[in-house]
Amino acid sequence: MILGRGSKNGNDAPYYGRHFDQWRITCATQWHAFIQHKFFLSLADGSLPPKNFVYFLRQDYIFLLQFARAWGQITSKGSDISEIRMATAMMHQLINSKLQMHIELCNDEGIDTQKLFETTENPATTAYLKHFENVGASGDFIDLMAVLSPSFLGYAEIGSFLASLKTAPKYQRWITTYTDKNHQVSCHHIGRVIDDAIVQRLGADAMTTERWQTLCDRFRITTKLEVNFLDMSLSG
């Protein structure tokens, strides 16, 4: 089963731009393990135990705080207003939509905001955030896009698939966040910005450059960290 519909890339997956599509292809095994992870499939049919969902939410809250800061960091690395505007919009969306949803869902489970804020990081979360920190310290705009796009656009691909299913109502609020059309529109815009940024910095033949392999490696490592994060959520 391939997640996603309405593809332009021949793999029945949403198309978020030429370079993102190639990043996805270069780590097909890891991407498959991420997109088709048991966590999402059990969340869709309602069989995911509530304790695992809450554990995921608490760790993802920690992750999203740093994820939003990383998008903020991109604003200092953007070369034009379109890059800066995109990064600012993503930071705003994460803080005012995604994080707020986590707070409210945890509140529903009796975990108030202070307890959520005091959540202890799992090593899988720490490793993922350290990866962001390392790339942010040494990389430029397209390096950061290579490590931020797997999560944001990957969850949109998952949302595209979930939108095609009759999902159980148990986790519907979380599912709706990623099946929302506005989320998909944001991801298509990010894909266009990535394409323009890579061509601007590396040229029209970017995929033939030595730098391209580094970007592919960053994307692949990030995808593996996503898989580890989901594995952690099932065992937490």
C-alpha positions as CSV (number, residue, x, y, z in Angstrom):
1,M,0.0,0.0,0.0
2,I,1.3,3.4,-1.0
3,L,0.2,6.4,1.0
4,G,-1.0,9.4,-0.9
5,R,-3.2,10.2,-3.9
6,G,-3.3,12.6,-6.8
7,S,0.3,12.1,-7.7
8,K,2.3,13.6,-10.5
9,N,5.4,11.5,-9.8
10,G,4.2,8.0,-10.7
11,N,4.3,6.7,-7.2
12,D,0.8,7.6,-6.1
13,A,2.2,10.1,-3.7
14,P,1.5,13.8,-3.5
15,Y,3.9,15.9,-5.6
16,Y,5.6,18.7,-3.6
17,G,8.2,19.7,-6.1
18,R,11.0,18.3,-8.2
19,H,13.8,18.3,-5.6
20,F,11.7,17.1,-2.7
21,D,10.4,14.2,-5.0
22,Q,14.0,13.2,-5.7
23,W,15.0,13.4,-2.0
24,R,12.1,11.0,-1.3
25,I,13.3,8.6,-4.0
26,T,16.9,8.5,-2.8
27,C,15.8,7.1,0.5
28,A,12.8,5.1,-0.6
29,T,13.3,2.4,2.0
30,Q,13.4,4.8,4.9
31,W,10.6,6.9,3.5
32,H,8.4,3.8,3.2
33,A,9.1,2.9,6.8
34,F,8.1,6.4,7.9
35,I,5.0,7.0,5.8
36,Q,3.6,3.5,6.3
37,H,4.6,3.2,10.0
38,K,2.3,1.1,12.2
39,F,1.7,4.1,14.4
40,F,-0.2,5.9,11.7
41,L,-2.1,2.8,10.5
42,S,-3.2,1.9,14.1
43,L,-4.1,5.6,14.7
44,A,-6.3,5.6,11.6
45,D,-8.3,2.4,12.5
46,G,-8.5,3.5,16.2
47,S,-6.5,0.5,17.5
48,L,-3.6,2.7,18.9
49,P,-3.7,2.5,22.7
50,P,-4.5,5.9,24.2
51,K,-1.3,5.8,26.4
52,N,0.8,5.6,23.3
53,F,-1.0,8.4,21.7
54,V,-0.5,10.6,24.7
55,Y,3.1,9.7,24.9
56,F,3.5,10.7,21.3
57,L,1.8,14.0,21.9
58,R,4.0,14.8,24.8
59,Q,7.2,14.0,23.0
60,D,5.9,15.7,19.8
61,Y,5.2,18.9,21.9
62,I,8.9,19.0,22.8
63,F,9.8,18.4,19.2
64,L,7.5,21.0,17.8
65,L,8.8,23.7,20.1
66,Q,12.3,23.2,18.6
67,F,10.9,22.6,15.2
68,A,9.2,26.0,15.3
69,R,12.5,27.6,16.4
70,A,14.3,26.0,13.5
71,W,11.8,27.6,11.1
72,G,12.6,30.9,12.8
73,Q,16.3,30.2,12.3
74,I,15.6,29.9,8.6
75,T,14.5,33.5,8.4
76,S,18.2,34.5,9.1
77,K,19.4,32.3,6.2
78,G,16.8,33.2,3.6
79,S,18.2,35.2,0.6
80,D,14.9,36.9,-0.4
81,I,11.6,37.9,0.9
82,S,9.7,34.8,-0.4
83,E,12.0,32.5,1.7
84,I,11.7,34.7,4.8
85,R,7.9,35.0,4.4
86,M,7.5,31.2,4.0
87,A,9.6,30.4,7.1
88,T,7.8,33.0,9.2
89,A,4.4,31.6,8.1
90,M,5.5,28.1,9.0
91,M,6.7,29.2,12.5
92,H,3.4,31.0,13.0
93,Q,1.4,27.9,12.0
94,L,3.4,25.6,14.2
95,I,3.0,27.8,17.3
96,N,-0.6,28.8,16.9
97,S,-2.1,25.7,15.4
98,K,0.0,22.5,15.9
99,L,1.3,23.2,19.4
100,Q,-2.1,24.5,20.5
101,M,-3.7,21.3,19.3
102,H,-1.2,19.2,21.4
103,I,-1.9,21.4,24.5
104,E,-5.7,20.9,24.1
105,L,-5.5,17.2,23.4
106,C,-3.3,16.6,26.4
107,N,-5.6,18.8,28.6
108,D,-8.4,16.5,27.6
109,E,-6.4,13.6,29.0
110,G,-5.8,15.4,32.3
111,I,-2.3,16.7,31.5
112,D,-2.2,20.4,32.1
113,T,0.1,22.8,30.3
114,Q,2.7,22.9,33.1
115,K,2.9,19.1,33.2
116,L,3.2,19.0,29.4
117,F,6.0,21.6,29.5
118,E,7.9,19.5,32.1
119,T,7.8,16.3,30.0
120,T,11.1,14.5,30.0
121,E,12.7,14.0,26.6
122,N,13.0,10.5,25.3
123,P,16.5,9.8,23.8
124,A,14.9,9.5,20.3
125,T,13.5,13.0,20.7
126,T,16.9,14.3,21.9
127,A,18.7,12.7,18.9
128,Y,16.3,14.2,16.5
129,L,16.6,17.7,18.0
130,K,20.4,17.4,18.1
131,H,20.3,16.8,14.3
132,F,18.4,20.0,13.8
133,E,20.9,21.9,16.0
134,N,23.9,20.5,14.2
135,V,22.6,21.3,10.7
136,G,21.3,24.7,11.8
137,A,24.7,25.7,13.1
138,S,26.7,24.7,10.0
139,G,24.2,24.7,7.1
140,D,22.5,27.3,4.9
141,F,18.9,27.7,3.8
142,I,18.7,24.6,1.6
143,D,20.5,22.4,4.2
144,L,17.8,23.3,6.7
145,M,15.1,22.7,4.2
146,A,16.5,19.2,3.6
147,V,16.1,18.4,7.4
148,L,12.8,20.2,8.0
149,S,10.8,19.1,5.0
150,P,10.7,15.4,5.8
151,S,8.5,16.0,8.8
152,F,6.3,18.8,7.5
153,L,5.7,17.5,4.0
154,G,5.8,13.9,5.2
155,Y,2.9,14.4,7.5
156,A,1.0,16.1,4.6
157,E,1.6,12.9,2.6
158,I,0.2,10.9,5.4
159,G,-2.7,13.3,5.7
160,S,-3.4,12.9,2.0
161,F,-3.7,9.1,2.5
162,L,-5.8,9.3,5.7
163,A,-8.2,11.7,3.8
164,S,-9.0,8.8,1.4
165,L,-10.0,6.4,4.2
166,K,-13.0,6.0,6.5
167,T,-11.0,6.6,9.7
168,A,-12.2,5.7,13.2
169,P,-13.5,8.7,15.2
170,K,-11.2,8.1,18.1
171,Y,-8.3,10.3,16.9
172,Q,-10.2,12.3,14.4
173,R,-9.1,15.7,15.6
174,W,-5.4,14.9,15.1
175,I,-6.1,13.3,11.7
176,T,-8.1,16.4,10.6
177,T,-5.2,18.6,11.2
178,Y,-3.1,16.9,8.6
179,T,-5.9,16.2,6.1
180,D,-6.9,19.9,6.1
181,K,-6.6,21.4,2.6
182,N,-4.8,24.5,4.0
183,H,-2.1,22.2,5.3
184,Q,-1.7,20.7,1.8
185,V,-1.6,24.2,0.2
186,S,1.2,25.2,2.6
187,C,3.2,22.1,1.7
188,H,2.9,22.7,-2.1
189,H,4.1,26.2,-1.5
190,I,7.1,24.9,0.5
191,G,7.9,22.6,-2.3
192,R,8.0,25.5,-4.8
193,V,10.3,27.5,-2.5
194,I,12.6,24.5,-2.1
195,D,12.8,24.1,-5.9
196,D,13.6,27.9,-6.4
197,A,16.1,28.0,-3.6
198,I,18.1,25.0,-4.9
199,V,18.2,26.3,-8.4
200,Q,19.2,29.8,-7.2
201,R,22.1,28.4,-5.2
202,L,23.2,25.3,-7.1
203,G,21.9,25.9,-10.7
204,A,19.4,24.1,-12.9
205,D,21.6,21.0,-12.8
206,A,21.7,20.9,-9.0
207,M,21.4,17.1,-8.9
208,T,24.7,16.7,-10.7
209,T,26.7,18.6,-8.1
210,E,28.6,17.3,-5.1
211,R,26.5,19.4,-2.8
212,W,23.3,17.5,-3.9
213,Q,24.6,14.3,-2.3
214,T,25.0,16.1,1.0
215,L,21.4,17.4,0.9
216,C,20.2,13.8,0.1
217,D,22.2,12.5,3.1
218,R,20.6,15.1,5.4
219,F,17.2,14.2,4.2
220,R,17.8,10.5,4.6
221,I,19.1,10.9,8.2
222,T,16.1,13.0,9.1
223,T,13.7,10.4,7.7
224,K,15.4,7.6,9.8
225,L,15.1,9.8,12.9
226,E,11.3,10.2,12.1
227,V,11.1,6.4,12.1
228,N,12.9,6.2,15.4
229,F,10.6,8.8,16.9
230,L,7.5,6.7,15.8
231,D,9.1,3.5,17.1
232,M,9.6,5.3,20.4
233,S,5.9,6.3,20.5
234,L,4.7,2.7,20.1
235,S,7.0,1.5,22.9
236,G,6.6,4.4,25.3
